Amino acid sequence: MTTNAVAGLGLAPDAAMVTFPIEMFLPGSDISPLEARKREFYDGLTGWRSALAGNGASAAPMIRVEGTSVEDALARANHLMLANRWGDGLPLWPPTAARVDWMLRGAAQPRRHRLGTFPPRGGVTTVESCAIALAMAGGRPEYLPVLVAAVDAFLDPASGSEQLQAASGSAFPVVIVNGPIGAQIRLNAGFGCLGPDPQRPAGASIGRALRLLQQNVGGALPGLGTMANYGGMRYTNVVFAEDEASLPPGWAPHGSERHGFGPGTSSLSLVFANGVTNIRRRGAKKETPEEDALQGMHRMAAFMRVPNMAGLAGYEHGAPGILMIPGVVAQTMAGLGWTKASMREFLWEHSRIPAEQLRRAGCPAWIEIDASKVARDSLAQDPWPITASADNFVIVVAGGGHPTNSYWLQGYSPGVVGRPLEVPPSFDGLLAEAERDLGPR
Amino acid sequence: MVTLEFHDPSGSTEVTRPHAPRLPTLEGKRIGFVSNEQWQAYRMLPRLKALLEADFPGIEVLPIDAFPQGNAVIGSEETAALVKASGVDAVIVGNAA
């Protein structure tokens, strides 16, 4: 934790810090250990010296593992990666030079192209870093354009990643892909789009690679580099495509609505979330189509009307969450006159929380200390809107063609960051190789 | 024997600036606090202030609210400028995370 706290700022990865067990930081705690260890504070201000001072980048070496057979070498490599805290517990492909070079065939930029430093540890992040992580995650080269853009978006300060990487709220990145690349690389947009699908494995590999970068380059190790209490969704994060083929006439793709990318542009949008739940959307008896739609909207809004402060992280510019609705529902809603915009307005109005409920849950204290003046000023409103603007709600058409359920990814996202995707000139060839290796799409 | 050679996935880090130099002594120095105002900071930092004042003759320890407090503001350039302008010799940043 000490390393992460300062290395990401360009300082040597140690610091004058006095650490105590968490119990001392709780209400009503015994703070006498402070006095018992006062000399450590004094030393931090006077005699302390960094043991790791130096200049320039420290390059990572290649790792060498020997085994009596391929299987033995592979096992030893996996054991070593776990021992070095580079793995996630699932089998890894060792990122050999050959495999990383293969991944780099999907790069639109030079391998040394620098994307930034990964917070909080401050690891230098390049296109090659992405290729290494993608190799470990079992990816393919045609996935690399999405991963590189996702990392670029992740490292954008507007995403809030600098805080969320280390924070206790267990935020995970959600990557929404728009444009033709989704289908081209087999990103799932339909049934089971957030889960494993052997014919559409891209989301799992890309999301796992992003997670490995968060941990290996960014230093977000459980309890050491990140204080995420639960760490949900951290094996693969969330990576899926919008089901653009099912968008009703007049409904724009998410990338166009939120980021202004032209229809048909391959792009992605990165949002942080920290919860996922299913919301039963359709009725069960003799509802009219209008009743069915309206009741479903009320159920979704009511679910969002909870005083847990999740949306506060992105109150002004971020998102209170991502609502996923299947294409068949979008078609029905559109037939009744609904648009994404009118759905957002409805959700915004009907998810407001009465001030009395906020007060008894202790929420005003959190709102009063928020960095955003817009958020602080929002306390004057009763009922209190869970986000500053209806436009902040993200609505995406995705999921299997079945009307019963919608999905709500609770936001924890200071920003929503978009990126257009760049592919190499040889991209069509990579897609043809995928067709050969994985069978027809 | 089969040999596998592969990349260290942790990449590289770089040191671009040094830590602040330390003080030769705390006697007669001016010390400030930059507080996130959380995690019992309102109890711990005043206690630390009292300890410093008791142990070092001539030390001046500014009140814990001498600078803007809270996670949202302690990392800002504005707060850093206020700290520099105050003429403190050192600051203690607290509390927890």
Interface residues (C-beta under 8 A of the other chain):
Chain A: M1 A5 V6 A7 L9 G10 L11 A12 P13 A15 A16 I22 M24 F25 L26 P27 S29 I31 L34 E35 K38 F41 Y42 G44 L45 T46 G47 W48 R49 S50 L52 A53 G54 N55 G56 A57 S58 A59 A60 P61 M62 I63 R64 V65 E66 G67 T68 S69 V70 D72 A73 L74 R76 A77 M81 N84 W86 P94 P95 T96 A97 R99 V100 T117 R121 G122 G123 V124 T125 T126 S129 I132 A133 M136 A166 L212 N216 V217 M227 I369 D370 A371
Chain B: M1 V2 T3 L4 E5 F6 H7 D8 P9 S10 G11 S12 T13 E14 V15 T16 R17 P18 H19 R22 L23 P24 T25 L26 I31 E37 W39 Q40 R43 M44 R47 L48 L51 L52 D55 G70 N71 A72 V73 A90 I92 N95 A96 A97
